[in-house]
Amino acid sequence: MTNNSSDTEQVPTHIAVIMDGNGRWAKSRGLPRVAGHRAGADAVRRIVEAAASAGVSYLTLYSFSSENWKRPEEEVRDLMGLLRRYLKAEIAELHGKDIRFKVIGDRKRLAPDIIRLIEDAEEMTAENSRMTLVLALSYGAREEIASAARKLAQSAAMGLINPEAIDEEVFAAHLYTGGIPDPDLLIRTSGEQRISNFLLWQMAYTEFTFVDKFWPDFSEEDLGQAIRDYSKRERRYGAVVHNR
């Protein structure tokens, strides 16, 4: 998808995606679940480039939730193997395309070699400016919010911050996404219509789009349609907008 948007089409600054349906995509084809995850990784490659070409500044992908650790050990192992391969094979290409890479989530649960790969990738791409790709790994929004609250409580107990000074802006700065604008648009594939503990604080005013396709089938054209649909919406943020 090339950036041929008309002047009246408003491209979201930040798109968040719940990449749902890899397992069901594989099952519908009589394939093992890992085949669905591999096909999903191919879709990531396509959509990252399409989003950057469309002029999106931030793309956040819900890659592995804190609840996903409860999946069968073999599936978790396969997913971590795919993550390793992605970090080893794709980061240089992202860097060459001027795309910054960032991971949000509880890294302590990840293997040490994966943590090192993430840190190396973030350092390599830190100065890139075309788009920021954010992977939510071992991520849960409730834990993110609780973690921010703990940090602020500790700072207040140490006398480093006045509790009265803790407002929405201060709180948001202590989330994993500190410094990243809130999503303008959430896309969830596979027909499910829930947000599954993803960016609960950040999506207070996000527009939602639910797509019936499984993630491996989500295409550049589908992304373009989601952006076009978004551009037709009127975002009021709780205010009344009078017709002109």
WOKA-V243073 format. One record per residue. N is the residue number from 1. PSI is psi in degrees with one decimal (999 if undefined). OMEGA is omega in whole degrees, 0 to 359 (none if undefined). Layout:
N;PSI;OMEGA
N;PSI;OMEGA
This chain:
1;123.4;179
2;161.1;181
3;81.6;179
4;31.8;181
5;144.8;177
6;168.2;182
7;-23.6;183
8;-6.1;181
9;121.6;182
10;113.6;180
11;129.7;178
12;138.4;174
13;-40.1;185
14;121.3;175
15;130.7;174
16;142.3;184
17;128.3;168
18;107.1;188
19;82.7;189
20;145.3;170
21;7.5;180
22;-46.2;182
23;-42.8;180
24;-33.8;175
25;-45.3;180
26;-44.1;181
27;-39.9;181
28;-16.4;179
29;7.0;180
30;28.9;183
31;158.3;175
32;155.8;183
33;-34.4;181
34;-29.7;177
35;-35.5;176
36;-39.0;179
37;-35.9;177
38;-42.7;177
39;-34.6;177
40;-36.7;177
41;-36.4;176
42;-38.7;178
43;-37.8;177
44;-46.1;181
45;-45.3;181
46;-45.3;188
47;-33.0;176
48;-48.1;180
49;-40.0;180
50;-41.3;180
51;-43.6;179
52;-42.1;180
53;-29.3;180
54;-12.7;180
55;13.5;175
56;135.8;182
57;-33.2;180
58;132.9;176
59;115.8;180
60;124.4;183
61;126.1;177
62;96.0;191
63;-36.7;183
64;114.3;183
65;165.7;176
66;-29.2;178
67;-23.1;181
68;-17.4;176
69;-18.3;181
70;-6.5;180
71;164.7;179
72;143.0;185
73;-40.3;181
74;-40.0;180
75;-41.9;177
76;-42.3;179
77;-41.7;178
78;-41.8;180
79;-41.7;178
80;-35.0;176
81;-41.1;177
82;-38.9;178
83;-44.2;178
84;-46.5;181
85;-38.6;178
86;-47.3;183
87;-32.6;180
88;-34.1;189
89;-27.1;191
90;-23.7;188
91;-40.0;179
92;-37.7;178
93;-41.9;176
94;-43.7;180
95;-42.0;179
96;-24.3;179
97;11.2;177
98;34.9;179
99;127.6;178
100;143.4;182
101;134.5;180
102;146.0;177
103;135.7;173
104;146.8;180
105;-175.7;182
106;94.4;184
107;-20.0;185
108;-25.0;182
109;-10.2;180
110;156.4;178
111;147.5;182
112;-38.5;181
113;-33.5;177
114;-40.9;178
115;-42.1;179
116;-41.9;179
117;-40.2;179
118;-47.3;181
119;-40.8;178
120;-41.4;181
121;-42.5;180
122;-40.8;180
123;-43.6;181
124;-39.0;188
125;7.8;190
126;-32.5;185
127;1.0;181
128;150.3;190
129;-2.4;182
130;-45.1;177
131;154.3;173
132;121.7;175
133;120.9;181
134;122.4;173
135;125.6;174
136;106.9;185
137;132.9;184
138;44.7;189
139;136.2;171
140;129.3;187
141;-37.5;180
142;-42.0;178
143;-37.2;177
144;-45.7;181
145;-42.9;178
146;-39.2;179
147;-42.8;178
148;-40.4;179
149;-41.2;179
150;-44.7;180
151;-44.1;181
152;-37.0;178
153;-41.4;178
154;-41.9;179
155;-40.3;179
156;-40.8;180
157;-30.4;179
158;-0.7;180
159;16.7;182
160;-17.9;179
161;142.3;176
162;124.6;180
163;-32.1;180
164;-17.9;182
165;-5.3;182
166;103.6;176
167;-172.0;182
168;-39.7;182
169;-43.3;179
170;-44.0;181
171;-45.5;181
172;-32.5;180
173;-18.2;181
174;1.8;175
175;165.7;177
176;-29.8;185
177;15.1;179
178;128.1;181
179;-6.6;179
180;131.3;179
181;152.2;178
182;150.2;179
183;138.7;172
184;-33.9;185
185;132.3;171
186;131.1;174
187;129.2;172
188;129.2;180
189;172.6;173
190;1.9;176
191;-9.9;178
192;146.4;184
193;68.4;175
194;165.2;185
195;-6.2;166
196;51.7;173
197;39.9;183
198;117.9;173
199;48.5;185
200;-44.4;179
201;-44.7;189
202;-22.9;185
203;29.6;180
204;-34.7;182
205;23.2;181
206;142.4;172
207;139.5;182
208;140.9;172
209;125.5;179
210;129.6;186
211;135.2;184
212;-19.3;182
213;147.7;170
214;153.6;185
215;-44.1;181
216;-22.1;180
217;-5.2;181
218;126.4;190
219;172.6;175
220;-36.9;179
221;-37.5;177
222;-40.3;177
223;-44.4;179
224;-40.1;178
225;-40.5;178
226;-39.3;178
227;-41.2;178
228;-41.9;178
229;-40.9;179
230;-41.4;185
231;-17.0;180
232;-9.5;183
233;151.9;178
234;111.6;182
235;117.8;187
236;-19.9;181
237;38.3;177
238;-8.7;181
239;165.5;176
240;126.1;178
241;116.6;182
242;141.9;176
243;141.7;181
244;999;none
